[in-house]
Amino acid sequence: MILKKIAGYLNPLTLFEKNENQSFNLKMMHGINRISLFMFLICVIIMLVKFVF
């Protein structure tokens, strides 16, 4: 269930979805959160690759 929520959050198709109920600040916060989550996942993958090889 949690992985499904994360997958939906990271879905690039929903990245530019229009939601009229959100303010500009909330949209920016969600965008920054997505960027930081992508960077974290990329760093974890890089660390795992360095650890294995």
CYANA upper distance limits for C-alpha pairs under 8 A (distance plus 0.5 A):
  1 MET  CA      5 LYS  CA      6.95
  2 ILE  CA      6 ILE  CA      6.80
  3 LEU  CA      7 ALA  CA      6.52
  4 LYS  CA      8 GLY  CA      6.65
  5 LYS  CA      9 TYR  CA      6.62
  6 ILE  CA     10 LEU  CA      6.61
  7 ALA  CA     11 ASN  CA      6.51
  8 GLY  CA     14 THR  CA      8.30
  9 TYR  CA     14 THR  CA      8.08
  9 TYR  CA     34 ARG  CA      8.17
 10 LEU  CA     14 THR  CA      8.50
 10 LEU  CA     15 LEU  CA      8.31
 10 LEU  CA     34 ARG  CA      7.41
 10 LEU  CA     38 PHE  CA      8.47
 11 ASN  CA     15 LEU  CA      7.30
 12 PRO  CA     16 PHE  CA      8.47
 13 LEU  CA     17 GLU  CA      8.05
 22 GLN  CA     26 LEU  CA      6.61
 22 GLN  CA     27 LYS  CA      7.03
 23 SER  CA     27 LYS  CA      6.88
 24 PHE  CA     28 MET  CA      6.77
 25 ASN  CA     29 MET  CA      6.66
 26 LEU  CA     30 HIS  CA      6.74
 27 LYS  CA     31 GLY  CA      6.74
 28 MET  CA     32 ILE  CA      6.69
 29 MET  CA     33 ASN  CA      6.64
 30 HIS  CA     34 ARG  CA      6.70
 31 GLY  CA     35 ILE  CA      6.82
 32 ILE  CA     36 SER  CA      6.68
 33 ASN  CA     37 LEU  CA      6.59
 34 ARG  CA     38 PHE  CA      6.65
 35 ILE  CA     39 MET  CA      6.70
 36 SER  CA     40 PHE  CA      6.59
 37 LEU  CA     41 LEU  CA      6.72
 38 PHE  CA     42 ILE  CA      6.67
 39 MET  CA     43 CYS  CA      6.64
 40 PHE  CA     44 VAL  CA      6.69
 41 LEU  CA     45 ILE  CA      6.72
 42 ILE  CA     46 ILE  CA      6.71
 43 CYS  CA     47 MET  CA      6.58
 44 VAL  CA     48 LEU  CA      6.65
 45 ILE  CA     49 VAL  CA      6.69
 46 ILE  CA     50 LYS  CA      6.72
 47 MET  CA     51 PHE  CA      6.55
 48 LEU  CA     52 VAL  CA      6.60
 49 VAL  CA     53 PHE  CA      6.58
